[in-house]
Amino acid sequence: MIDTNVLLVANGKHADVSPECIAECVQGLQAVQAGKHVVVLDDGYRILGEYQHRTSLNPPKGVGDVFLKWLLRHAGQSMHVEQVSITESAASEFVEFPDAALQAIFDISDRKFAAVANAHPLKPSIWQAADCKWLDWWKALAAAGVKVEFLCPDDACRFYAKKFPGKELPALP
């Protein structure tokens, strides 16, 4: 599972991320393209639609754009992409979301990632780059069997401290 912000960071479209974070996101996306990982998406194209809305395909300008172009070409190949079904019970609410109480406070645009990870039989990790809100959510997700992998933990912590001044920094997985 790859959160959209990984593509954006790889494109250099996330202000204030470190060069190390950009490199980590670029390396992760390139590893997927090299066949080292399988991408998991929803069969309703919610994730692909978000990727397309937030990136540039014509012409691709960054590594995240190139990754999306590759993903669209390989979407039907199970060695590269697996799709699962998720059921929308209300607008941006999913039956497969791993924790009903958490879903109520979870960022609406990120719910699909947790639902897809939970719906997949292997419960793949969700790659997260610099969206610091996930620091508040990862423990509850982990308790439900869904793991969050922070590709840029230092950046996520730095953004968290800036966004929530005075609030204690959550532990990392």
C-alpha positions, 0 to 999 in steps of 0.5 A: 500500500502506498499513500499518495504522499509518497508519490508527492514527496518523490515528485518534490511536491511536499514543502519542507521535506528533507532530501533524505525523505525524497530519496527514500520515497524515490527508492521505494517507488523504484523498488516497486517498479523493479518487481521487489514489491506488489502494489495493492489497490482497490478495485473501485479505482479510488486510490488510482483516481487520487494518484491521478488527481494529484500527479501529472501524467502528460508529460510526467514531471517527477518520479511519482508521475513516472511511477503512476504511469508505470502502475497504470501500464501494469495494473492488470498484471498480478505480479505487480498489482493486486486489487481488493474490493472495499465496501462503502457504507456511507460517503468515505466510510468503509465496512473493511476499515479496521477500527470503527471508532478510529474511522470516525476521527480518521482523515476522510481521504486516507480511510481507503488506504486502511480499508484496502490494507485490512481487506487484503488477506496479507494485510500489507503495510501502508507506506507513509512519507510525511503525513504526520497525522498517521503518528496518532493512528498507527497504534490503533491500526496495528492493534487491528492487524494493519501496519504503517511503515513510516518511510520518513520518520524524522520528517513525520515527527518534525511536522507533527511537532510543528502542527501540534505544538505542545502535544507529546510526540507519539512513539514510532512503530 
